[in-house]
Amino acid sequence: MLDLPFGDQCFDVVIEKGTMDVLFVDSGDPWNPRPATVAKVMLMLQGVHRVLKPDGIFISITFGQPHFRRPLFDSPEFTWSVEWNTFGDGFHYFFYILKKGQRSIDGERPGNKLQVPSINMLHEELESEDYLFRTNIDEMDF
């Protein structure tokens, strides 16, 4: 993750789940993480940005709250927009979508909250009979 062995602009999508969380384990104060931690996180983000194609998407699923992650995502060297939403009831986690080449204009970012249905709504839909009736098994490939 700190030295991605891939060529430039070779992926449409990069997904990480908890990778940044691992890098922040020994970060010290979350408001002022150790410089070594920030350097590792930035190295990972630089690698992701490098391997993404233009208009590529980086998806980050993390416990890291926006006020801790956005200063890193918003670094001037990156050309991506940042959208996010919160999921979970007891423990909250965050789902970030960063789209390369679509950097938001300064001042717009606080309103960049991703609009997606809640996990509870998705769970309720999957548990309801309506979902089963809308599934067409005849069209599925087995």
BADO-74525 format. One line per field, with one value per residue (C-alpha): residue number from 1; residue in three letters; x, y, z. Coordinates in steps of 0.1 Angstrom, whole numbers, always signed. Example, Ala and Ser with C-alpha at 12.3 -4.5 7.8 and 13.67 -1.06 7.14 Angstrom:
BEGIN
pos c(1; 2)
code c(ala; ser)
xx c(+123; +137)
yy c(-45; -11)
zz c(+78; +71)
//
This chain:
BEGIN
pos c(1; 2; 3; 4; 5; 6; 7; 8; 9; 10; 11; 12; 13; 14; 15; 16; 17; 18; 19; 20; 21; 22; 23; 24; 25; 26; 27; 28; 29; 30; 31; 32; 33; 34; 35; 36; 37; 38; 39; 40; 41; 42; 43; 44; 45; 46; 47; 48; 49; 50; 51; 52; 53; 54; 55; 56; 57; 58; 59; 60; 61; 62; 63; 64; 65; 66; 67; 68; 69; 70; 71; 72; 73; 74; 75; 76; 77; 78; 79; 80; 81; 82; 83; 84; 85; 86; 87; 88; 89; 90; 91; 92; 93; 94; 95; 96; 97; 98; 99; 100; 101; 102; 103; 104; 105; 106; 107; 108; 109; 110; 111; 112; 113; 114; 115; 116; 117; 118; 119; 120; 121; 122; 123; 124; 125; 126; 127; 128; 129; 130; 131; 132; 133; 134; 135; 136; 137; 138; 139; 140; 141; 142)
code c(met; leu; asp; leu; pro; phe; gly; asp; gln; cys; phe; asp; val; val; ile; glu; lys; gly; thr; met; asp; val; leu; phe; val; asp; ser; gly; asp; pro; trp; asn; pro; arg; pro; ala; thr; val; ala; lys; val; met; leu; met; leu; gln; gly; val; his; arg; val; leu; lys; pro; asp; gly; ile; phe; ile; ser; ile; thr; phe; gly; gln; pro; his; phe; arg; arg; pro; leu; phe; asp; ser; pro; glu; phe; thr; trp; ser; val; glu; trp; asn; thr; phe; gly; asp; gly; phe; his; tyr; phe; phe; tyr; ile; leu; lys; lys; gly; gln; arg; ser; ile; asp; gly; glu; arg; pro; gly; asn; lys; leu; gln; val; pro; ser; ile; asn; met; leu; his; glu; glu; leu; glu; ser; glu; asp; tyr; leu; phe; arg; thr; asn; ile; asp; glu; met; asp; phe)
xx c(+0; +30; +47; +20; +36; +13; +17; +3; -34; -42; -73; -108; -115; -94; -111; -96; -114; -96; -61; -58; -71; -41; -17; -33; -29; +2; -5; -6; -30; -57; -59; -21; -9; +28; +47; +57; +21; +11; +40; +28; -8; +2; +24; -5; -28; -2; +1; -37; -40; -12; -27; -62; -72; -87; -122; -112; -128; -112; -135; -124; -144; -130; -137; -118; -141; -142; -126; -95; -95; -105; -73; -54; -78; -79; -42; -35; -15; -47; -72; -102; -136; -146; -180; -189; -216; -219; -231; -237; -257; -233; -200; -201; -179; -175; -178; -158; -159; -131; -133; -101; -101; -132; -118; -144; -141; -129; -158; -180; -166; -185; -217; -203; -222; -229; -267; -272; -298; -291; -279; -312; -333; -313; -316; -354; -358; -338; -359; -392; -412; -412; -376; -382; -410; -389; -361; -364; -345; -353; -329; -300; -270; -261)
yy c(+0; +23; +13; +2; -20; -8; +15; +51; +54; +17; +14; +27; +20; +15; +3; +4; -8; +0; +4; +40; +30; +6; +34; +56; +30; +46; +82; +97; +127; +123; +161; +163; +129; +121; +133; +97; +87; +116; +107; +71; +81; +106; +80; +57; +84; +95; +59; +56; +89; +78; +45; +59; +67; +102; +102; +71; +66; +59; +44; +45; +27; +37; +46; +79; +109; +136; +162; +139; +125; +155; +175; +146; +140; +177; +181; +204; +177; +157; +164; +146; +156; +142; +129; +109; +95; +78; +43; +22; +25; +18; +23; +47; +42; +64; +58; +82; +85; +105; +111; +120; +150; +165; +186; +207; +244; +257; +263; +237; +207; +211; +203; +174; +147; +117; +109; +72; +51; +41; +6; +1; +10; -14; -41; -36; -38; -70; -85; -76; -98; -70; -75; -112; -105; -80; -106; -123; -157; -166; -139; -149; -168; -199)
zz c(+0; +4; -28; -53; -80; -108; -137; -138; -146; -148; -126; -129; -92; -61; -29; +6; +37; +69; +54; +65; +99; +102; +93; +121; +149; +163; +152; +186; +190; +162; +160; +154; +142; +142; +111; +103; +102; +80; +56; +53; +47; +21; +4; +2; -12; -37; -49; -52; -71; -94; -104; -109; -145; -152; -137; -117; -83; -49; -24; +13; +40; +74; +110; +103; +107; +80; +102; +105; +69; +48; +54; +39; +10; +3; -1; -31; -49; -54; -81; -67; -53; -19; -10; +21; +43; +77; +84; +115; +147; +176; +159; +130; +99; +69; +32; +11; -27; -42; -80; -98; -120; -104; -76; -59; -57; -24; -1; -16; +3; +35; +16; -2; +17; -4; -6; -2; +16; +51; +60; +80; +49; +27; +54; +57; +19; +17; +45; +29; +6; -20; -27; -33; -57; -76; -81; -114; -111; -147; -159; -137; -150; -130)
//
